[in-house]
Amino acid sequence: MDAVTAIKPGIGGELADLLDVLGRTSDAMVAVDGEFGIIGWNNAATKLLGYEPNEALGKTCGEILSWRDRCGDGMCDGFCPAVEPGAPEQVIETQQVLGRSAAGKTLWLSASTIVPPVDLRDQCRLVHLIREVSLPPELERVVVERLGGRDPAADNGDKRLDALTPRERDVLGLLSEGLDGAAIAERLFLSPATVRNHIQHILSKLGVHSRTEAVALVLRRD
C-alpha cells in the first residue's frame, strides 16, 4: 500500500510519525517549516490542489498555495502567522481563503491550522488541513433567491451601492469578474495599495465583511 503522506527527506522520528497520522484524513494536509517550505503533503492534497508530492515538497507555501484574503490580496507573505513563533498554546483560527489549483482553477477553501508542540517547531511550524467550500454562503443565498424568482434588492429597497464613487464601482465590477487586487491594479493603472484602500472603502460603505458579500450585492442588483 502506498504511503498516504509524503514527507520531505531528512524528516524523521516523532515529527514524521505526527505528519503520518495527520495526513490520514480526507482533508488536504500541508505541513510547513519555519522557512515556509512544504515538508508534508498527503494524497488528499494532491486530489484537491493537483500537485504531486514531488512538485510540492521543498517549494514554499506561497508558491503552491497562493492564498488570497477577502480583499483578493496575497496572504502567503510576511503577514503569515508562521512568522512569529507565538505562545506554547498558540491557536490559529480557521479561515476561508481563495486558493488556486495546479491547473489554475480558483478554489474557495476552508483552512484549519494546527501548531505542533514547541519541541517540534524547529522542524515544523504549521500544519494546514484544507477542504473545499463548494460555494460561498452569501452567493449560495443569491442563487437560491434567483431560482425562486425573487429580487431581494427590489424587496428591501437596498440603495447601498449608490453610495459608491465611480472608481469604487469600477473596482467592485472587476471583483465581480473574479479579478484579484493585483489584476485590478494592473487593469485600472493603480497601485496595489490604492486598490486595497478602495476595497476597504467599498466593504465599509456597503456594511459587509468580505468581498464575496459585496459581489453578492451586485448580483442581486443586476
Contacts in CASP RR format, 6 or more apart in sequence:
PFRMAT RR
TARGET T0000
AUTHOR 0000-0000-0000
METHOD contacts of the structure
MODEL  1
MDAVTAIKPGIGGELADLLDVLGRTSDAMVAVDGEFGIIGWNNAATKLLG
YEPNEALGKTCGEILSWRDRCGDGMCDGFCPAVEPGAPEQVIETQQVLGR
SAAGKTLWLSASTIVPPVDLRDQCRLVHLIREVSLPPELERVVVERLGGR
DPAADNGDKRLDALTPRERDVLGLLSEGLDGAAIAERLFLSPATVRNHIQ
HILSKLGVHSRTEAVALVLRRD
2 43 0 8 1.000
3 20 0 8 1.000
4 20 0 8 1.000
4 23 0 8 1.000
4 24 0 8 1.000
4 42 0 8 1.000
4 43 0 8 1.000
5 19 0 8 1.000
5 20 0 8 1.000
5 22 0 8 1.000
5 23 0 8 1.000
5 24 0 8 1.000
5 29 0 8 1.000
5 40 0 8 1.000
5 41 0 8 1.000
5 42 0 8 1.000
5 43 0 8 1.000
6 40 0 8 1.000
6 41 0 8 1.000
6 42 0 8 1.000
6 53 0 8 1.000
6 54 0 8 1.000
6 57 0 8 1.000
7 16 0 8 1.000
7 19 0 8 1.000
7 20 0 8 1.000
7 31 0 8 1.000
7 39 0 8 1.000
7 40 0 8 1.000
7 57 0 8 1.000
8 38 0 8 1.000
8 39 0 8 1.000
8 40 0 8 1.000
8 57 0 8 1.000
8 58 0 8 1.000
11 19 0 8 1.000
11 39 0 8 1.000
11 40 0 8 1.000
11 123 0 8 1.000
11 124 0 8 1.000
14 120 0 8 1.000
15 116 0 8 1.000
15 120 0 8 1.000
15 123 0 8 1.000
15 124 0 8 1.000
18 116 0 8 1.000
18 120 0 8 1.000
18 124 0 8 1.000
19 29 0 8 1.000
19 31 0 8 1.000
19 39 0 8 1.000
19 40 0 8 1.000
19 124 0 8 1.000
19 127 0 8 1.000
22 29 0 8 1.000
22 31 0 8 1.000
22 114 0 8 1.000
22 127 0 8 1.000
22 129 0 8 1.000
23 29 0 8 1.000
23 42 0 8 1.000
23 44 0 8 1.000
24 42 0 8 1.000
25 42 0 8 1.000
25 44 0 8 1.000
25 129 0 8 1.000
26 44 0 8 1.000
26 131 0 8 1.000
27 44 0 8 1.000
27 112 0 8 1.000
27 129 0 8 1.000
27 130 0 8 1.000
27 131 0 8 1.000
28 42 0 8 1.000
28 44 0 8 1.000
28 45 0 8 1.000
28 47 0 8 1.000
28 48 0 8 1.000
28 49 0 8 1.000
28 128 0 8 1.000
28 129 0 8 1.000
28 130 0 8 1.000
28 131 0 8 1.000
29 40 0 8 1.000
29 41 0 8 1.000
29 42 0 8 1.000
29 44 0 8 1.000
29 45 0 8 1.000
29 127 0 8 1.000
29 128 0 8 1.000
29 129 0 8 1.000
29 130 0 8 1.000
30 38 0 8 1.000
30 40 0 8 1.000
30 41 0 8 1.000
30 45 0 8 1.000
30 56 0 8 1.000
30 61 0 8 1.000
30 64 0 8 1.000
30 65 0 8 1.000
30 127 0 8 1.000
30 128 0 8 1.000
30 130 0 8 1.000
31 38 0 8 1.000
31 39 0 8 1.000
31 40 0 8 1.000
31 41 0 8 1.000
31 124 0 8 1.000
31 126 0 8 1.000
31 127 0 8 1.000
31 128 0 8 1.000
32 38 0 8 1.000
32 39 0 8 1.000
32 61 0 8 1.000
32 82 0 8 1.000
32 124 0 8 1.000
32 125 0 8 1.000
32 126 0 8 1.000
32 127 0 8 1.000
32 128 0 8 1.000
33 39 0 8 1.000
33 123 0 8 1.000
33 124 0 8 1.000
33 125 0 8 1.000
34 82 0 8 1.000
34 121 0 8 1.000
34 124 0 8 1.000
34 125 0 8 1.000
35 60 0 8 1.000
36 60 0 8 1.000
36 61 0 8 1.000
36 62 0 8 1.000
36 76 0 8 1.000
36 80 0 8 1.000
36 82 0 8 1.000
37 58 0 8 1.000
37 59 0 8 1.000
37 60 0 8 1.000
37 61 0 8 1.000
38 56 0 8 1.000
38 57 0 8 1.000
38 58 0 8 1.000
38 59 0 8 1.000
38 60 0 8 1.000
38 61 0 8 1.000
38 64 0 8 1.000
39 57 0 8 1.000
39 58 0 8 1.000
39 123 0 8 1.000
39 124 0 8 1.000
40 53 0 8 1.000
40 56 0 8 1.000
40 57 0 8 1.000
41 51 0 8 1.000
41 53 0 8 1.000
41 56 0 8 1.000
41 57 0 8 1.000
45 51 0 8 1.000
45 56 0 8 1.000
45 130 0 8 1.000
46 52 0 8 1.000
46 53 0 8 1.000
48 101 0 8 1.000
48 107 0 8 1.000
48 130 0 8 1.000
48 131 0 8 1.000
48 132 0 8 1.000
49 56 0 8 1.000
49 64 0 8 1.000
49 65 0 8 1.000
49 101 0 8 1.000
49 102 0 8 1.000
49 107 0 8 1.000
49 130 0 8 1.000
50 101 0 8 1.000
50 102 0 8 1.000
50 103 0 8 1.000
51 64 0 8 1.000
51 102 0 8 1.000
55 102 0 8 1.000
56 64 0 8 1.000
60 76 0 8 1.000
61 76 0 8 1.000
61 80 0 8 1.000
61 128 0 8 1.000
62 76 0 8 1.000
62 77 0 8 1.000
65 76 0 8 1.000
65 99 0 8 1.000
65 128 0 8 1.000
66 74 0 8 1.000
66 76 0 8 1.000
66 99 0 8 1.000
66 100 0 8 1.000
67 74 0 8 1.000
67 75 0 8 1.000
67 76 0 8 1.000
67 97 0 8 1.000
67 98 0 8 1.000
67 99 0 8 1.000
67 109 0 8 1.000
67 111 0 8 1.000
68 74 0 8 1.000
68 75 0 8 1.000
68 97 0 8 1.000
68 98 0 8 1.000
68 99 0 8 1.000
68 180 0 8 1.000
69 75 0 8 1.000
69 97 0 8 1.000
69 98 0 8 1.000
70 96 0 8 1.000
70 209 0 8 1.000
70 210 0 8 1.000
70 211 0 8 1.000
70 212 0 8 1.000
71 181 0 8 1.000
71 196 0 8 1.000
71 199 0 8 1.000
71 200 0 8 1.000
71 203 0 8 1.000
71 211 0 8 1.000
72 98 0 8 1.000
72 180 0 8 1.000
72 181 0 8 1.000
72 199 0 8 1.000
72 211 0 8 1.000
73 180 0 8 1.000
73 181 0 8 1.000
73 192 0 8 1.000
73 196 0 8 1.000
74 180 0 8 1.000
75 97 0 8 1.000
81 92 0 8 1.000
81 113 0 8 1.000
81 126 0 8 1.000
82 125 0 8 1.000
82 126 0 8 1.000
85 121 0 8 1.000
85 125 0 8 1.000
88 118 0 8 1.000
90 115 0 8 1.000
91 115 0 8 1.000
92 113 0 8 1.000
92 115 0 8 1.000
92 126 0 8 1.000
94 110 0 8 1.000
94 111 0 8 1.000
94 112 0 8 1.000
94 113 0 8 1.000
95 110 0 8 1.000
95 111 0 8 1.000
95 113 0 8 1.000
96 108 0 8 1.000
96 109 0 8 1.000
96 110 0 8 1.000
96 111 0 8 1.000
96 133 0 8 1.000
96 136 0 8 1.000
97 109 0 8 1.000
97 110 0 8 1.000
97 111 0 8 1.000
98 106 0 8 1.000
98 107 0 8 1.000
98 108 0 8 1.000
98 109 0 8 1.000
98 180 0 8 1.000
99 106 0 8 1.000
99 107 0 8 1.000
99 108 0 8 1.000
99 109 0 8 1.000
100 106 0 8 1.000
100 107 0 8 1.000
101 107 0 8 1.000
106 178 0 8 1.000
107 132 0 8 1.000
108 132 0 8 1.000
108 133 0 8 1.000
108 134 0 8 1.000
108 135 0 8 1.000
108 136 0 8 1.000
109 130 0 8 1.000
109 131 0 8 1.000
109 132 0 8 1.000
109 133 0 8 1.000
110 130 0 8 1.000
110 131 0 8 1.000
110 132 0 8 1.000
110 133 0 8 1.000
111 128 0 8 1.000
111 129 0 8 1.000
111 130 0 8 1.000
112 128 0 8 1.000
112 129 0 8 1.000
112 130 0 8 1.000
113 126 0 8 1.000
113 127 0 8 1.000
113 128 0 8 1.000
113 129 0 8 1.000
114 126 0 8 1.000
114 127 0 8 1.000
114 128 0 8 1.000
114 129 0 8 1.000
115 121 0 8 1.000
115 125 0 8 1.000
115 126 0 8 1.000
115 127 0 8 1.000
116 124 0 8 1.000
116 125 0 8 1.000
116 126 0 8 1.000
116 127 0 8 1.000
135 143 0 8 1.000
136 212 0 8 1.000
138 210 0 8 1.000
138 212 0 8 1.000
138 213 0 8 1.000
138 215 0 8 1.000
138 216 0 8 1.000
139 212 0 8 1.000
139 215 0 8 1.000
139 216 0 8 1.000
139 219 0 8 1.000
141 216 0 8 1.000
142 152 0 8 1.000
142 216 0 8 1.000
142 219 0 8 1.000
142 220 0 8 1.000
145 151 0 8 1.000
145 152 0 8 1.000
145 220 0 8 1.000
146 219 0 8 1.000
151 220 0 8 1.000
152 158 0 8 1.000
152 220 0 8 1.000
153 217 0 8 1.000
153 220 0 8 1.000
153 221 0 8 1.000
158 217 0 8 1.000
158 220 0 8 1.000
158 221 0 8 1.000
160 205 0 8 1.000
160 206 0 8 1.000
160 207 0 8 1.000
160 217 0 8 1.000
161 169 0 8 1.000
161 172 0 8 1.000
161 206 0 8 1.000
161 217 0 8 1.000
161 218 0 8 1.000
161 221 0 8 1.000
163 205 0 8 1.000
163 206 0 8 1.000
164 172 0 8 1.000
164 202 0 8 1.000
164 205 0 8 1.000
164 206 0 8 1.000
167 188 0 8 1.000
167 198 0 8 1.000
168 198 0 8 1.000
168 201 0 8 1.000
168 202 0 8 1.000
168 205 0 8 1.000
170 188 0 8 1.000
171 184 0 8 1.000
171 188 0 8 1.000
171 195 0 8 1.000
171 198 0 8 1.000
171 199 0 8 1.000
171 202 0 8 1.000
172 202 0 8 1.000
172 214 0 8 1.000
172 215 0 8 1.000
172 218 0 8 1.000
173 218 0 8 1.000
174 183 0 8 1.000
174 184 0 8 1.000
174 187 0 8 1.000
174 188 0 8 1.000
175 184 0 8 1.000
175 199 0 8 1.000
175 211 0 8 1.000
175 214 0 8 1.000
175 215 0 8 1.000
176 215 0 8 1.000
176 218 0 8 1.000
176 219 0 8 1.000
179 187 0 8 1.000
181 192 0 8 1.000
181 195 0 8 1.000
181 196 0 8 1.000
181 199 0 8 1.000
182 192 0 8 1.000
184 190 0 8 1.000
184 195 0 8 1.000
185 191 0 8 1.000
185 192 0 8 1.000
185 194 0 8 1.000
185 195 0 8 1.000
188 195 0 8 1.000
190 198 0 8 1.000
199 211 0 8 1.000
202 211 0 8 1.000
202 214 0 8 1.000
203 209 0 8 1.000
203 210 0 8 1.000
203 211 0 8 1.000
203 213 0 8 1.000
203 214 0 8 1.000
206 213 0 8 1.000
206 214 0 8 1.000
206 217 0 8 1.000
208 214 0 8 1.000
208 217 0 8 1.000
END
